Amino acid sequence: MKTVLLLPLPEIGHCAPAIRIARRLRARGNTVKWLALPAICGHLENAGEEVLPLVSLLRGNLTGHLQERRALIEAAADGRFAQFVRALSPDVVVVDVILSLLLLPLQEIGIPGLTLSVTLPDDIDAKALSPWLDYTPSSGLWGSIKRRVLFAGLHLVAWILRLYDFENLVDMGRRSLIGQQLPKTILRRPGFTVLYHLPVPELIACSETFDFPREQVLHRHFVGPCVEAMKNLVPFPFDELDGRPLVVCAFGSMAHRYRGHRNALCRILEIARERPQWQWVVSTGQAFSTSTDIPANVIAREWLPQWELLQRAALFITHGGMASVKESILAGVPMLIIPGACDQPGNAARVMHWGMGLKIDAKATKGRLAGAIDRLLTEPGFRAATRKMQAHFIKDNESSRAEQLIEQTAECPLTQIPFTPRWNQWPMDTRMPSKDGAIPPACMDLHVEGKESDNNTFVLNSRNEPKE
C-alpha cells in the first residue's frame, strides 16, 4: 500500500481526471490525499475527497488562482512547501503538469513524482504541431511544406513570447525556485504555456487514438480518458425531458471569457425556437441570466449535470474543452464545436478529422449555425464515427495504466534531479531510442514496453547510463 499525494491546478476541469485516478488508487489499497489551493478545496470536498488545504503556505491577500499559484511557488522557493510535504511522508506525489516545477524541491529531498496533463501535450511537435492550432495533417508535397512552415512559425512565436516574458510566472519559477538559471537538463518546452521537460513520467489523460501521430517521448504515457461518471452533483428536472431528440449546449465553466460565445448562445436559442421537434438543454453559465426569454422547448440552467445529460443526447454543442470532448465521445454523441481558446481549436480539428462533428466560428451567422446543427442531427455518419472512437475510449478508460505507473514510480523512484555542473554537461534528449538502439543520455526514465498484457500488467525499464 502506497501513500499518494495529488496536487491539481485549481480549476474544475483539471481535477476531474485526477479524481478518477484517486478513486481507482484507493480501490487498489492505496492511501490518497489531496494538496489543494483554496480555489478548488470546496469542489474536491463536494466530490468526497480528503483535502489538505495549502492555505498555511500562502502569504499575502490573494485574489484568484494565478496569485495562489505564484504564492505556492514562493513557498517552494524558501523550503516551506517541501517541509510541508515531507511531514506527510508520501511515497509519491502527482502534480498537474502546469505546476511541474514544484517537483524540483521534492526530488531534492528524495520524494519521487509524476506529472498529470489533462489535455494533449502542448509542446510543439514536428508531426502534430500544437493542439492550440487549428491544424489537420495532410499528405503529399504541399502537406509536408505546410507542416514545416507552420512548425517553424510556431517556434518563432514561442520564442518571441518567451523573449518578452508573456507570463511572469516563467521568470518567477526560474529565479525564485531554483535560485539560479535552470539546469540544462531541464528545458522549457517550445510551446505557449509555462511547461518544462522534467525527467519524470508524464501521464496524459486522453486516448492516444484521438490524437494525431506525434513523435514519441520516452517518459510520456497516454493513460486513457480518465473520465469519472459524476452523478447528482447538479440538480436538474429530468422529468421534463419528454423523449424528443435532445440537443445539449454547454460552453464550460470559463465561457464568460470567450468573446462571441454569448452571441452564439443567443443565436442557438433562436434556432431552438424554430425547431420545436427537438428538445434543447442549455447551460447559460455566467453568460447571461436564465431570466432571458427562453423558448418553450428549451430548459436553461446556469449549470448542468453534463455527463448524465449526454447519455440521452443526440447532439452536443460545446466549446471543445478536452473534458467535454472526452465525455461526448464516451457517450457516443456527435459534436458541434465553437472553439474559444487554448487547446480548443486543436481539439475541434481532431473531432472533424475523425468525422465526429463539425467546427464553426462563434461569429458565424444564424443560417450557417442552423445548417451545421441540421447536418449533425440528420446525417448518420457523424454518430457512426463517434461510436467507432467511443469503443477505443471505453477500453482505455477502464485501463489501470495510470495507477500502475504511479505505484511503480513509488516502488522504483527516479534518481533525484541534480543541479551540479557535472549534470549540466549531459544535454537531455527526451526522444525515443534510435533504430540502432542507442539510448539518449538522460536520467532514469520509466518506460512502458509494448501494450497492455492479458493480466493487465506492464513491464517498466529504468535506464541511467550515459551515452558512450
N, C-alpha and C positions, 0 to 999 in steps of 0.2 A: 504494500500500500504506500502511495506517494502523497506528499503534500504539495499541491499545485496552487500557485497564486496567479490570478488573471488581472491584468491592468488594461482596460479598454480605453479608447478615446471617448471623451464624454459626450457622445452623440448616440441616439437611439439606434440608428442603422448600423453602427459599429459594434453594438452589443449583441445583436440577435445571433450571429454565428457562434460567438463565444458562449452564449447561454446554452446552446445545444451541446457544444463540446463539454461544458462544465457538467451538464446532467449525465452525459454518457461516461465521463470520467468517474463520477460518483457511482454509477451503476457497475463499474468495474472495480469498485472497492477503494477508490482514492478519496482523499480529502481535498475539497476545492474551496478556496476563499477568494473574494474579490477585493482588490485595492481600487478604490473609486474616488474620483474627484467629485466635489459637491453637486455639479450639474447633472450627474447621472445616478446618484445614490438612490433617489426615490424610485426611478424606473426599475432598477435591479431589485430593490426590496419588494416592489409590487409583483415581480416575477418569482418571488420566493427564494432569492439568493442571499447568501450570507455575505454581508458587506462590511469591509473595514475602511471607514472614511479616512481620507488623507488630509482632512482639514487642519490637523495639528502641524502639518509640514508647510502650509501655505501662509505667506506673510503679505500684509497689505490689504487694502479694500479691493476685492476682486469682483468684476462685473463681466461675466461671460467665460466660456470655456477656453478661449485663447489666452486670457490672462491667467487662468488656472494652470494651463499647460506650462506657461513661462515660469510661474511661481514654482511648479514642481521641478522644472529643470534647475532652478536656483537651489532648491533643496537637495538635488542630486549633486550639484557642484560643491556644496560645502559639507557633504557627507551625511546629512540628516536622512536622506532617502535610503541609502544603503544600511544605515544603522537601524532604521525602522523595519526594513525587510529582514535583516539578519535576526532580529528578535523573534520573528515568526518561524524561523528555522524551516524554510521551504526546501523541497528537493529540486524544484524547477519553477521558473517564472515565465509566463507568456504575456507579452505586451503587444499592443497594437503597433503595426509597422511604422505608423507615423511617430510613435514615441520610442523608436528603436534605440535612440542614443541612451535611454535610461538603462539599457543592459550593460553599458560600459562599466559603471561603478559596481554593479553586481558581479560581473565577471571578475573584477579585480579582487573581490573577497571570496571568489570560488563558488558563486551561485550560478548554475547554468541557466540559459534562457532560450526562448524561441520568439519569433515574431509572427503575428497573425494579420494577414491582409484580407479585408472584407470585400475587395474587388480585384480585378485583374491587375497584374504587375504594371505599374505606370511608368517604369523606366523606358527609355526609347530603345526599341528593339529593331534590329536590322530587317526582320521579316514582318512582324506585326505592327511595327512603328509604335504608336501610342494609343491606349484606349481613350485618351482625351481627344482623339482626332476622328472625324467622320470619314473613315477610310476603309475601303474594301480591297483586298489584294486582287490583282488581275494578272493574267498570264501574258506571254508574248513580249516582244521587244519594248513596245510602248509601256506596258505594265512595269517592266524592270526599270526603265528610265524614270517613270513617275515615282516609283518607290524610292529610288536612290536620291532623287531631287528632294522629295519630302523628308527623307531621313536626314540629309544634310541641313535642310531648313529647320527641322525640329532641334537639332543640336545647336544651331546658331541662336535660335530663340531661347533655349535653355541657358546657353552661355551668357546671353545678354541679361536675362533675369537674375542669374547668379551674380553677374558683374555689378548690377545695381541693387543687389540685396533686396529682392522684391518682398521677402518676408523676413523681418529681422530675427525671427526665431532661428534661422540658419546660423547667423553670426553669433547669437547668444549661445547656441548649443556648442559651437566650436570654441568660443572663448571661455565661457564660464564652466562648462562641464569638463573639458579636458585641461584647461589652464594654459594651453598652447595649441599649436596647429595640430589637426587630427593626423594620426599616423598614416603613412602612405598605404598601408594595408587596408585602411577603412576609407573607401572612396565614396564621394557623393554621387548618387545615381544621376545620369544625364536625363533629367525629367523636369517636371513642373511643380513638384512638391518637395518638402524637406525630408528626403529619404537618403539613407546611406547603405552601401553594400557592407553588411556586417557578416563575418564568418560564422553565422548561426543558422539553423534551419528556419526557413520562411514557409509558413503554411498559407496557401491561397484558398480561400473559402469559395471555391467555384469548381465546376466540372471542366476539365481541360477540353472536352469535346466542344464546348461553347466558344472557346477562343479561336483566333486564327493561328496557324502554325507560327511558332516563335522559336528563337534559339534557346536551347536548354541551359539551365543554370544548375550547377552541381547541388546546391543546398536548397533548391526551391521545389516545393511539393504541392501539387493540386490535391486537395483533400475532400473534394465534393462540395455541394451547395451549403451544407450545414444549416439547413432551414428547419426550425422547430415550429411545430403546429401550436401556436399560442392562441388559446381559446378563452372566451369570456373576459377579455381584458377591456373591451369597449362595449357598453350596452347598445343594442340595436333591435329594432322591431322586425324580427324575421317573419312574424306572422303576416306582415303587409306584403311580402313577396307572393305574387299571385300566379306564378307559373309562366308568364310571358318571358321571351328571351331577355336575359339580364345583361345590361351594359354597366360595368363598374368603372368609375372615373376617380382617380386619386393621384395627386402630384407630390406626395410625400410630405414630411414634416417641415421641409425647407422651401415649400412652394412660394411663400411670400417673397423669397429672394430672387425669383426668376422673373425677369422682365417679360411681359407679354402673356404670361400664363393666366393672369386674371381675365384678360380679354378673351383668351381662348376658352376659358371656362364659361364665360357668358355666351359665346357662340355655340358651345356644346349644349347649353340649356335651351337655346333657340331651336337647335336641331332636334332635341328630345321632344319639344312641344309639337313639332311637325310629324313625329313618328310615334303615335300612341300605341302602335302594335308591339313596341318594345318597352320594357320597364328599365328605368335608369336609377343607379345609386351613385351619388356624387359626394365626394369629400370636399368641403369648402376650405378646410384648413383655416389659415388666417387671412385668406384672400379677401373674403367679404362675409358679411353676416348671413346666417341662414334665414333671416327675415326678408331677404330679397325675394322678388316674385318668382316662385318655384312652380313649374308645370305640375299638373295633377299626377302624371306618370313618373315623377322624379321623387326619390327620397333623398333629402340633403341633410348631412350631418357634418359637424366640424371634423370629427374623426370617425374612422370606420374600422370594424373588425375585418381587415382586408383579407387575411388568409381564409376565413370562413366564407366570405362572400365569393371569393374566386372559385371555390368548389362548385358554385352554382352558376357561374358567369358564362356568357357566350363571347364576350369581348372585354378587354381591359384597356382603358385609355390611361396612360401613365407618362411620367416624366422620364422614365428609363433608368432610374437608380438601380443598382445591382440587386438590392434586396427585393425590390418589387419585380424585377425581371425574373429572378430565380423562383419566386413564389408563383408567378404566372406560368412559367414552364412546368413546374411541378404539378400545377392544376390542369395543364393541358389547354390553356386559354390563349388564343392569338392576341397580339398587342398592337395598338396604335400608339406610337411613342412620339411625344412632343418634348424633345430634349431641352434641358436647361443648361447645365454647366458641368464641369469636371469630367467624370467618365461617362456621362450620359450620351453624348454623341457617338462615342465608340461602342457602347452597348447597343444603341439603336442600329449602328452599321452591322453588327453581328446578328441581331434579330432579323434584319432584312436579308442578309447574306444567306441565312439558313432557312429563309422562307416562312418565318414565324410571325410576320407582321409587316407593318409599314411605318415609315417615319414622315413626319410633317412638321413644318416650322410653326412656331407659336403665332406668327403673324399671318398665317395662311387665311385665305378668305373663307367665309362660311360655306361656299359651294365646294371648294377643294376639301375642306374638312368633312363635309357630309358625304362626298364621293368616296373618300377613304374609308369612312365608317361603313358605308353600304357595301363596299367590296369585301371588307373583313367579315361582315355578317352573312354574306351570301355565297362567297367562293369557298368551297370546302378545302382547297389546297392549303390554306393557312393553318387550319386546325390539324390537318394531317401531318404537316411539317412539325408543328408544335408537339404533337403526340409522339413523333419519332424522337425528338430531343428529350421529351419527358421520360422515355424509357431509360436513357442514359442518366438523367438526373436522379431518378428514383433509386437506381442501383448505387450510384455514387453517394447519395445521401445516407444510405444505410452502411456505408463503409466505415470501418473503425481506424482508418489510416491516421487521422489527426491524433486520436487518443494514443495510438501505438507509438507515434513519433514523440509525443510528449513524455510518455512513460520511459521510452528507451533513451531519450536525452537525459532524463533524471538518473537512469542507471549507468549510463556511459557518458558523462558530461564532456563537453568540448573543452579543449585547452583554453586557458584564460586568454583574453585579447590583450597582448602585451603592448607596451609603449616604449620599449627600449630601442636605441638606434640599430641594434642588430636586426630586430624585426622589420624596421623600416627599409632594410635592404632587400626584403622579399616583396616584390610587387605582387599584389593579389590579382589573380585571374579567376573569375567565377564561372568560366565556361566549362563544358563537359570535356573529358579527356579526348584527345585527338584519336584518329583512326589507328595510329601506331601504338596507342595505349599509354602515351605519356600523361602523367598526372600533373595538373597545374600546381605550382608552389603556393600552397595556401595552408591555413590552419586546419585542424581536424574537422572534417565535414561529415555529416550524416547523409548517406546516400541510399535511397531505396533502389534495389536492383530488381528489375523485372516487374511483373504485375502481381496483383493480389493472388495468393495461392488458395488452394482448396480449404485449408484450415485457417484462412483469414489472417495469416502472419506475413511479415515482411523480413527480408534479410538486409541488415544495415552494415555498411562498412565504415570504418574510421581510418582516415589517412592523415599522416603527419610527417611526410617525408619530403624534404626539399628536392627540387629538381636538380639532377646531376649536370 
